[in-house]
């Protein structure tokens, strides 16, 4: 039976628009101009005879039929990308894991042989990331990330495996130079180390009970592991999860400058929903659960799970 297929370039442009939500974002992902994406979507509508998008303000939005079609095409392209990813990887035995850079380098890198043995001898590709990976390309099997209030699409499944306490940390030398703190509000007078913006510190201080938060200053280092390294070098106070800081605290490289119980987000394990129960992925989830439950003993061990 002859397949009735629409123009595949047009279909890919439409699927990307449906997934990312705007013509310009789709154009960026596809490395074409936004006019090319718009033209492809128009050609697809002409080809199938159904209105898939409609004007919304200065942009476009999916119609009811467009939403259903976009979900179906995403699923179909995911299957193609997954099959292609296995060929590109050279072996279906490799498990490609994307993980936030600090957690990958500080906590997982030394344990790769242990993880590979735990998941049945599968080879692991560990990719440090600073932003969410694109599972639709088919070359990512799982993601390990710290997120606040995530919203996963239907094709992905994400579950919390650890909800950390967020600590304000500094080097022992920095703490000695600035003396012990009596109240959380005293932190705003110290050099604070930020990631991309001051938002995380503002959010943390608010959760810690500080009512009037002045404009915060300090270096912006973009990545959490750089902020923690700057704190370890005595440059100020950084925010870090107890999962990341456990070993550095136990070994005396960092100190918690004032005890708090602030929890802002959680560590999530994320994978395509259809692969949630794959043996290697299920085994990786079990390893993570055991990893966060193991107590810190002072050298290269995981921190005790809290809440």
C-alpha positions as CSV (number, residue, x, y, z in Angstrom):
1,X,0.0,0.0,0.0
2,X,1.4,3.4,-1.0
3,X,2.0,5.7,1.9
4,X,0.5,9.2,1.7
5,X,3.2,11.4,3.2
6,X,3.3,15.2,3.3
7,X,6.5,17.1,2.3
8,X,9.0,15.9,5.0
9,X,10.8,19.3,5.2
10,X,7.5,21.0,5.9
11,X,6.6,18.3,8.4
12,X,9.8,18.8,10.3
13,X,9.4,22.6,10.4
14,X,5.8,22.2,11.7
15,X,6.8,19.6,14.3
16,X,9.6,21.9,15.6
17,X,7.2,24.8,15.8
18,X,4.7,22.8,17.7
19,X,7.4,21.6,20.2
20,X,9.2,24.9,20.9
21,X,6.2,27.2,20.6
22,X,7.3,29.9,18.3
23,X,8.4,30.4,14.7
24,X,11.6,32.1,15.6
25,X,12.6,29.4,18.1
26,X,11.9,26.8,15.5
27,X,14.0,28.7,13.0
28,X,16.9,28.9,15.5
29,X,16.7,25.1,16.1
30,X,16.6,24.3,12.4
31,X,19.2,26.9,11.5
32,X,17.0,28.6,8.9
33,X,15.2,31.9,8.7
34,X,11.8,32.4,10.3
35,X,10.2,33.1,6.9
36,X,11.4,29.6,5.7
37,X,9.6,28.0,8.7
38,X,6.4,30.0,8.1
39,X,6.5,29.0,4.4
40,X,7.0,25.3,5.3
41,X,4.0,25.4,7.6
42,X,1.8,27.0,4.9
43,X,2.9,24.4,2.4
44,X,2.0,21.6,4.9
45,X,-1.4,23.1,5.4
46,X,-1.9,23.3,1.6
47,X,-0.7,19.7,1.2
48,X,-3.1,18.1,3.7
49,X,-5.9,20.6,3.4
50,X,-6.3,21.3,7.1
51,X,-5.7,24.5,9.1
52,X,-2.9,23.7,11.6
53,X,-2.0,27.2,12.9
54,X,-3.8,30.4,13.5
55,X,-2.8,34.0,14.4
56,X,-2.3,34.8,18.1
57,X,-1.3,38.4,18.7
58,X,1.9,39.0,16.7
59,X,2.7,35.2,16.4
60,X,1.0,31.9,15.7
61,X,-0.6,29.2,17.8
62,X,-1.7,25.7,17.0
63,X,-5.3,24.9,16.2
64,X,-7.1,22.0,17.9
65,X,-6.2,19.8,14.9
66,X,-2.7,21.2,14.8
67,X,-2.1,20.3,18.5
68,X,-3.1,16.7,17.8
69,X,-1.1,16.5,14.6
70,X,2.0,18.0,16.3
71,X,1.9,15.5,19.1
72,X,1.6,12.6,16.6
73,X,4.4,13.9,14.4
74,X,6.7,14.4,17.4
75,X,6.1,10.8,18.5
76,X,6.8,9.6,15.0
77,X,10.0,11.6,14.6
78,X,11.1,10.6,18.1
79,X,11.0,6.9,16.9
80,X,13.0,7.8,13.8
81,X,15.5,9.8,15.8
82,X,15.9,7.0,18.4
83,X,16.6,4.4,15.7
84,X,19.1,6.7,14.0
85,X,20.7,7.5,17.3
86,X,21.5,3.8,17.9
87,X,23.2,3.7,14.5
88,X,25.2,6.8,15.1
89,X,26.2,5.6,18.5
90,X,27.8,2.5,16.9
91,X,26.2,0.3,19.5
92,X,22.9,0.0,21.2
93,X,24.8,-1.0,24.4
94,X,25.9,2.6,25.2
95,X,23.7,4.6,27.6
96,X,23.9,8.4,26.9
97,X,23.3,10.3,30.1
98,X,23.1,14.1,30.2
99,X,23.8,15.6,33.7
100,X,24.4,19.0,35.1
101,X,28.1,19.8,34.9
102,X,28.9,20.1,38.6
103,X,27.1,16.9,39.6
104,X,28.8,15.0,36.7
105,X,32.3,16.1,37.6
106,X,32.1,16.2,41.4
107,X,29.9,13.2,42.1
108,X,29.4,10.8,39.1
109,X,32.7,10.8,37.2
110,X,34.6,8.8,39.8
111,X,31.8,6.3,40.0
112,X,31.3,5.5,36.3
113,X,32.8,2.0,36.6
114,X,30.5,1.3,39.5
115,X,27.5,2.6,37.6
116,X,28.4,0.6,34.5
117,X,28.6,-2.6,36.5
118,X,25.3,-1.9,38.3
119,X,23.4,-1.5,35.0
120,X,24.7,-4.7,33.6
121,X,28.0,-3.8,32.0
122,X,26.5,-1.2,29.6
123,X,28.9,1.5,28.5
124,X,28.0,5.0,29.7
125,X,28.4,8.3,27.7
126,X,28.3,11.0,30.4
127,X,27.6,14.5,28.9
128,X,27.9,17.5,31.2
129,X,25.2,20.1,30.3
130,X,24.2,23.6,31.4
131,X,20.8,23.6,29.8
132,X,18.1,21.0,29.1
133,X,18.9,18.4,26.4
134,X,16.7,17.8,23.3
135,X,15.4,14.3,23.6
136,X,13.8,14.5,20.2
137,X,17.2,14.1,18.5
138,X,17.2,10.5,19.7
139,X,20.8,10.4,21.0
140,X,20.0,11.1,24.7
141,X,18.7,8.2,26.9
142,X,18.4,9.9,30.3
143,X,18.8,13.3,32.0
144,X,19.8,14.0,35.6
145,X,19.1,17.6,36.5
146,X,18.2,20.0,39.4
147,X,15.0,21.8,38.5
148,X,12.4,24.0,40.2
149,X,8.7,23.4,39.2
150,X,9.4,21.6,35.9
151,X,6.6,20.9,33.4
152,X,7.4,17.7,31.4
153,X,5.7,17.1,28.0
154,X,3.7,13.9,27.5
155,X,6.6,12.2,25.7
156,X,8.9,12.6,28.7
157,X,8.7,11.2,32.2
158,X,10.5,12.8,35.1
159,X,10.5,11.9,38.8
160,X,12.2,13.3,41.9
161,X,15.0,11.1,43.3
162,X,16.3,13.6,45.8
163,X,15.1,16.9,47.3
164,X,18.1,18.6,48.7
165,X,18.7,21.2,51.3
166,X,20.3,24.4,49.8
167,X,23.2,25.5,51.8
168,X,25.1,28.9,52.1
169,X,28.7,27.8,52.0
170,X,32.2,29.4,52.1
171,X,35.8,28.4,52.7
172,X,36.9,28.0,56.4
173,X,39.3,30.9,55.8
174,X,36.5,33.1,54.6
175,X,34.4,32.2,57.6
176,X,37.2,32.9,60.0
177,X,37.9,36.3,58.4
178,X,34.2,37.4,58.6
179,X,33.3,35.8,61.9
180,X,30.3,33.6,62.8
181,X,26.9,34.9,61.7
182,X,24.1,35.4,64.2
183,X,21.3,35.8,61.6
184,X,20.6,35.0,58.0
185,X,20.1,38.6,57.2
186,X,23.8,39.2,58.0
187,X,24.5,37.4,54.7
188,X,23.5,40.3,52.6
189,X,26.5,42.3,53.9
190,X,28.9,39.6,52.7
191,X,30.3,39.0,49.2
192,X,27.8,36.7,47.5
193,X,28.6,34.5,44.5
194,X,25.8,34.2,41.9
195,X,25.2,32.0,38.9
196,X,23.4,33.7,36.0
197,X,21.7,36.4,38.1
198,X,20.9,37.3,41.7
199,X,17.5,35.5,41.4
200,X,18.6,32.3,43.2
201,X,20.0,34.2,46.2
202,X,16.9,36.4,46.4
203,X,14.7,33.4,46.4
204,X,16.8,31.6,49.0
205,X,16.9,34.6,51.3
206,X,13.1,35.0,51.0
207,X,12.6,31.3,51.9
208,X,15.1,31.7,54.8
209,X,12.9,34.5,56.3
210,X,14.6,37.7,55.1
211,X,11.8,40.3,54.5
212,X,13.6,43.3,53.0
213,X,16.2,42.1,50.5
214,X,18.4,44.9,49.3
215,X,19.9,44.9,45.8
216,X,22.5,42.1,45.8
217,X,26.0,42.4,44.3
218,X,28.7,40.0,43.6
219,X,30.3,38.1,40.7
220,X,28.0,36.2,38.3
221,X,29.7,33.0,37.2
222,X,26.8,31.4,35.3
223,X,27.4,27.8,36.4
224,X,26.8,26.4,39.8
225,X,30.1,24.4,39.9
226,X,32.1,27.5,39.2
227,X,30.3,29.4,42.0
228,X,31.1,26.6,44.5
229,X,34.7,26.5,43.3
230,X,34.9,30.3,43.9
231,X,33.6,29.8,47.4
232,X,36.1,27.0,48.0
233,X,38.8,29.5,47.0
234,X,37.6,32.0,49.6
235,X,36.0,34.5,47.2
236,X,32.6,34.7,48.9
237,X,29.5,32.8,49.9
238,X,27.8,30.5,47.3
239,X,24.6,28.4,47.3
240,X,24.9,24.7,46.8
241,X,22.8,21.6,47.4
242,X,23.8,19.2,50.2
243,X,24.1,16.5,47.5
244,X,26.9,18.5,45.8
245,X,28.5,19.8,48.9
246,X,28.5,16.7,51.1
247,X,32.0,15.5,50.4
248,X,33.5,19.0,50.5
249,X,31.9,19.7,53.8
250,X,33.0,16.4,55.3
251,X,36.6,17.0,54.0
252,X,36.7,20.5,55.4
253,X,37.0,22.3,52.1
254,X,33.7,24.2,52.7
255,X,31.7,25.2,55.8
256,X,28.0,26.0,56.1
257,X,28.1,29.6,57.2
258,X,24.7,29.5,58.9
259,X,22.4,26.5,59.3
260,X,19.1,26.7,57.5
261,X,16.4,24.3,56.2
262,X,15.8,25.9,52.8
263,X,14.7,23.6,49.9
264,X,13.9,25.2,46.6
265,X,13.8,22.4,44.0
266,X,14.7,18.8,43.5
267,X,17.0,16.5,41.5
268,X,15.0,14.8,38.7
269,X,15.6,11.6,36.7
270,X,14.1,12.2,33.2
271,X,13.8,9.9,30.2
272,X,11.4,9.3,27.3
273,X,8.2,7.9,28.8
274,X,8.2,4.9,26.5
275,X,11.6,3.9,27.9
276,X,11.0,4.3,31.6
277,X,11.0,0.6,32.3
278,X,13.9,-0.3,30.0
279,X,16.2,-2.6,32.2
280,X,19.3,-0.3,32.0
281,X,17.3,2.8,32.7
282,X,15.4,1.2,35.6
283,X,18.8,0.0,37.0
284,X,20.2,3.5,36.7
285,X,17.3,4.9,38.7
286,X,17.9,2.3,41.5
287,X,21.6,3.2,41.6
288,X,20.7,6.9,42.0
289,X,18.4,6.0,44.9
290,X,21.1,4.0,46.7
291,X,23.6,6.7,45.9
292,X,21.7,9.5,47.6
293,X,20.8,7.2,50.6
294,X,24.4,6.4,51.5
295,X,25.9,8.5,54.3
296,X,28.9,10.7,54.0
297,X,32.0,9.3,55.9
298,X,34.5,12.0,54.9
299,X,36.0,10.7,51.7
300,X,34.3,10.0,48.3
301,X,31.0,8.8,49.7
302,X,27.5,10.1,49.0
303,X,25.6,12.4,51.4
304,X,22.8,11.2,53.6
305,X,19.5,11.7,52.0
306,X,17.2,14.3,53.6
307,X,13.5,14.5,53.0
